[in-house]
Amino acid sequence: MSQKSVKILRTESVLRELMGEAIGSLNDGVINSVTVTDVVCSRGKSDATVYIFDSGYDKSEKKEILSRLKKASSAISAYCLAAEGWYKMPRLTFEFDESIEKIQKMEKIFEQIRKKDE
């Protein structure tokens, strides 16, 4: 497995911070409250996947949030470009972060195992 370059890690870190600010600055009550958990850039930094915290949204709410984020991606990109002074911005895609759910499920399983052992 190859390690990511320092430039890509730095870009991901900056984008992670800016995404929350950019989304919060939009005049859309539906997406203003979403929380960015992670940003993963492609090797050439031409694409970036933005992971959103899934705080119990149902399917229709998730679809609506992703649709609004997709429509607002140009405004989010413009905010990030202006804030950092970059001349190029990765193409943004948005997804819900399912890793948190998996971690919570595993913690429940470990808790059940611990209780059985006691």
N, C-alpha and C positions, 0 to 999 in steps of 0.2 A: 504494500500500500504506500503510495507516495504522499509525502507531506506537502501541505499547502505552502505557497510562498508567503513571505512576510507581507508583501504588497496586497495580496488577496485577503489575508487575515485582517490587515489594517482597514481595507475597504469594507469588509463585512462588519467590522466593529463600528466604523463611522456610520454606515448605513443603518445599522441596528438602532443607533441613537437618533438619527435623523428621521427615520420612518415614524416613530412615535410622535415627534414634533410635527411632521408634515401631515400626518393623518389627523392629528388633533387640531390643526389649523384650518381644516376644511369645514365648510358650513353644512355638514351632513350629520345629523344627530344619530343616524344608524351606525355609521362607521367611526364616529369620533371616539366611541368607547372601546374599540378593539385594542388589544394589547399585542404588540409584536414580541414574539419569543426568540426568534432567530432570523438571520439572513445568511443565505449560502450563495456565494458567487460561483459562476462557472470558472474554469481554468483561465480563460482569456478575459474574464470580467465583462463579457458581453451580455450575459444573462445573470439575473439574481432572483432567487426564490425567497419570498418573504413569508415566514411562518407566523400564523396568527393563533393566539391562545383560544382554545375552544372552551368557552365557559358555559356549557350546557345549552348551546343553541340547537334548535331542531333543524331538520333538513331544509325547510323552506327559508328559514332565517339565514342559514349558511349560504344558500344559493344567492339570496338577496345581497348579503354582505360581500361575497366574492364578486358579484356583478357590479356593485357600486365601487368597489376598490379597483376593478379593471377599468371602469369608466374614468376614475379619478387618477389613474396611474400617470397620465401626462402632467397633471398639476403637482402630484407628489414628486415626480422627477424634476420638474422645474424648481420646486422648493429646495430639493437636495443640491441641484446644480448651483443655485444662487447662494445657498448657505456655505458650501465648500469651495466655490469658485472653480469647480471642475468644468471641463469643456465637453465631456462625454459621460453619459450615465448608462449603467446596465439596463437592459430591458427587464421590467419587473413582472413577475408572476406571483400570485398570492395563493397560499394553501393554508388549511387549518393544521395545526401541529397536533398530531395524534400520539406523539411520543409521551406526552404527559399522561394521557389516559392509560397507556400501557404501563407506565411506571406505577400509577395508582393501583391498577389491577394486580401487579406483581407484589406491591406492598401489602395488599389485602391477603394475598395467598401466603406470603411469609408470616403475616400476623396469625393466620389460621394454623399454620404449621407450628408456630411458636406456642400457641395455646394448646395444641394437641400434645406437645412435648412436656408441657407443665403438668 
